[in-house]
Amino acid sequence: MFYKYHIAFMVMEITLSGILISFERTFLHDKNIIGYLVYLRY
């Protein structure tokens, strides 16, 4: 019983960290695009 909960918790942690990493990557990518557009404008 406890073992099953442990596996579920690990899976949840991995998915949450994956979502955070992907969100961080897209956010940084958007920031880079914005910076590039500003650089092109001036």
C-alpha positions as YAML, in Angstrom:
chain: A
units: angstrom
residues:
- id: 1
  name: MET
  ca: [0.00, 0.00, 0.00]
- id: 2
  name: PHE
  ca: [2.69, 2.47, 1.05]
- id: 3
  name: TYR
  ca: [4.86, 1.41, -1.89]
- id: 4
  name: LYS
  ca: [2.09, 2.25, -4.37]
- id: 5
  name: TYR
  ca: [1.67, 5.70, -2.83]
- id: 6
  name: HIS
  ca: [5.42, 6.23, -3.01]
- id: 7
  name: ILE
  ca: [5.49, 5.41, -6.75]
- id: 8
  name: ALA
  ca: [2.50, 7.69, -7.40]
- id: 9
  name: PHE
  ca: [4.20, 10.53, -5.51]
- id: 10
  name: MET
  ca: [7.40, 10.05, -7.52]
- id: 11
  name: VAL
  ca: [5.47, 10.10, -10.81]
- id: 12
  name: MET
  ca: [3.59, 13.23, -9.73]
- id: 13
  name: GLU
  ca: [6.85, 14.94, -8.75]
- id: 14
  name: ILE
  ca: [8.46, 14.06, -12.11]
- id: 15
  name: THR
  ca: [5.47, 15.36, -14.09]
- id: 16
  name: LEU
  ca: [5.33, 18.58, -12.05]
- id: 17
  name: SER
  ca: [9.06, 19.21, -12.51]
- id: 18
  name: GLY
  ca: [8.70, 18.48, -16.24]
- id: 19
  name: ILE
  ca: [5.85, 20.97, -16.55]
- id: 20
  name: LEU
  ca: [7.87, 23.59, -14.66]
- id: 21
  name: ILE
  ca: [10.94, 23.02, -16.83]
- id: 22
  name: SER
  ca: [8.93, 23.24, -20.08]
- id: 23
  name: PHE
  ca: [7.13, 26.40, -18.84]
- id: 24
  name: GLU
  ca: [10.47, 27.95, -17.86]
- id: 25
  name: ARG
  ca: [11.95, 27.10, -21.27]
- id: 26
  name: THR
  ca: [9.02, 28.61, -23.19]
- id: 27
  name: PHE
  ca: [9.06, 31.72, -20.97]
- id: 28
  name: LEU
  ca: [12.80, 32.22, -21.50]
- id: 29
  name: HIS
  ca: [12.35, 31.58, -25.22]
- id: 30
  name: ASP
  ca: [9.59, 34.23, -25.37]
- id: 31
  name: LYS
  ca: [11.82, 36.67, -23.49]
- id: 32
  name: ASN
  ca: [14.62, 36.02, -25.99]
- id: 33
  name: ILE
  ca: [12.22, 36.64, -28.90]
- id: 34
  name: ILE
  ca: [11.03, 39.90, -27.29]
- id: 35
  name: GLY
  ca: [14.63, 40.99, -26.71]
- id: 36
  name: TYR
  ca: [15.49, 40.16, -30.32]
- id: 37
  name: LEU
  ca: [12.52, 42.19, -31.63]
- id: 38
  name: VAL
  ca: [13.54, 45.15, -29.46]
- id: 39
  name: TYR
  ca: [17.11, 44.78, -30.75]
- id: 40
  name: LEU
  ca: [15.85, 44.78, -34.36]
- id: 41
  name: ARG
  ca: [13.66, 47.83, -33.75]
- id: 42
  name: TYR
  ca: [16.53, 50.06, -32.46]
...
